[in-house]
Amino acid sequence: MKRAQSGTSSMTQKPALYPRHALDSLAAQRHAHPERCNGINAPCIASSYVATTTPARYISRLCTQFAHKLPVSFDEHHGRIEFAFGLSHLHADRTGLHITALSHNPQDLEKLKHLIAAHFERFAWQAELNLDWQ
């Protein structure tokens, strides 16, 4: 897993491997303490799915782009970008890329969706891919 902080270069770090029951416990703890999730209680959530054969490429490009100014972590299958006004999760599967945006209020959610979409569409212009938020 790569982790990057603003102003630093990406470093390779092995992801922690937990048994399934431990993951459920960690998730329950995280939801019990929203301040551990970058302060996001996430009443506002939007998601988008893009069918692509190269989802890892888009995770890498998006996370690397935002890593210049924001806390970011990513690998070939997952990405996390922590904005001051929200959080974005990226997930690759065999058929495409799932992007989830979370924020405190609808205005910040719209801002987050626009920012992610603008960068994604700039990287995906050759494939003519667009995000359709739900």
N, C-alpha and C positions, 0 to 999 in steps of 0.2 A: 504494500500500500504506500502510496506517495503522500507526503504531507508537505504543505508549503505554507508559510506565513508571509505576510506582505514584506517585501524587500529582501526576501531570502530565496535561495534556490531550492528546488525540489530534492527530497531525499527519499531513498528507497527504504521501506520498513516493512517487515513481514506482518501481515494482519494477525491479530490474536485469534486463535481458534478455540471456541467454546462448545461444550456439549449443548444440545437443544434445550434441556431444562434450565441450564445456566443463562441462555439467551432470553428465555421467557422471564426469568427473574430480573435480569438487567433491564429489560424493557419495562417491566412493572415499576422498578425503581425510578427509571427515567420519567415515566408518566406521573409518578407520585411527586416528583420534584421538577417542575417545568424550568426552573432556573438552570438546571443542568443541560437543558436543550437550547442553550443560547437565549434563554428567557422567552422562548416561543411557546405559548400555550395553544397556538394555532387554531383560532376559531375560523380563520379563512384559509381555505385550501383549494388549489387548482392543480390539475394534472393534464399532461399531454403525452401522446404516444406517436412516435414516428417510425414507420417501417423502413428499415435500412439494413444493409448487409455489413455496415461498418460502425456499429454503435460505440465501440471502444474508442474509435478515432474522435468522435464528437465529444465524448466524455473528457478525453485527454485535452482536446483543444479548448473546450469551455473552461475547464478547471485551470489549465495553464494560463489562459487569458486573465481570469479573475484573480489568480494567485499573486499578481503584481500588487494588489491593493487589499485583498481580503484573505481571511483564513480559509484554506481549501484542503481537502484530502480526497484522494482518488486512486483507483487502480483500473484494470481493464473492464471490470463489471459494475463498479459503483463509484459515485462521486458525491461530494458534499461541499456546498459553497455557503458560507455564513455571511450574509449581508447584515448591515446595521438595522435594517427594517424587515428582515425575513430570512428564510432559509430555503435552500433548494437541494433536493436529492435527485440524483441521476442513477438510473439502473439499466444495464444492458441485458438483453436476453437474446436468444437465437434469431428472433425475427425483427428486433428493433430496439429503440431507445424509449424508456419511460422517464419523464421529467415531472417532478412534483414541486410545487412552490407553496410555502407556508408563511403566513404573516399574521399580525395582530388585528389588522383592519382592512376593509376592502380597498381603500386608497393605496395602501402599501402593497397589497396583493397585485393591483393593476400595474403599479410601478415595477414590481418584481417580474411579472409576466412580460412586460414590454422589454425590460432590460435583457432578460434571458433570450427571448425570441429574437431581438435585434442581433445579438451576438451569434446565436445559432444559425439564423438565416444568412448571415454574412459568411459563416464557415461552410454552409451547405448550399451555396448558390449554384454550384455545378450540377448537383443532383436535384436542384429545384425543390428542396424540402422546406416545408413550413410547419410551424407549431399550431395546432388547433386545440386551444385550452378548453377544458371541461370544468 
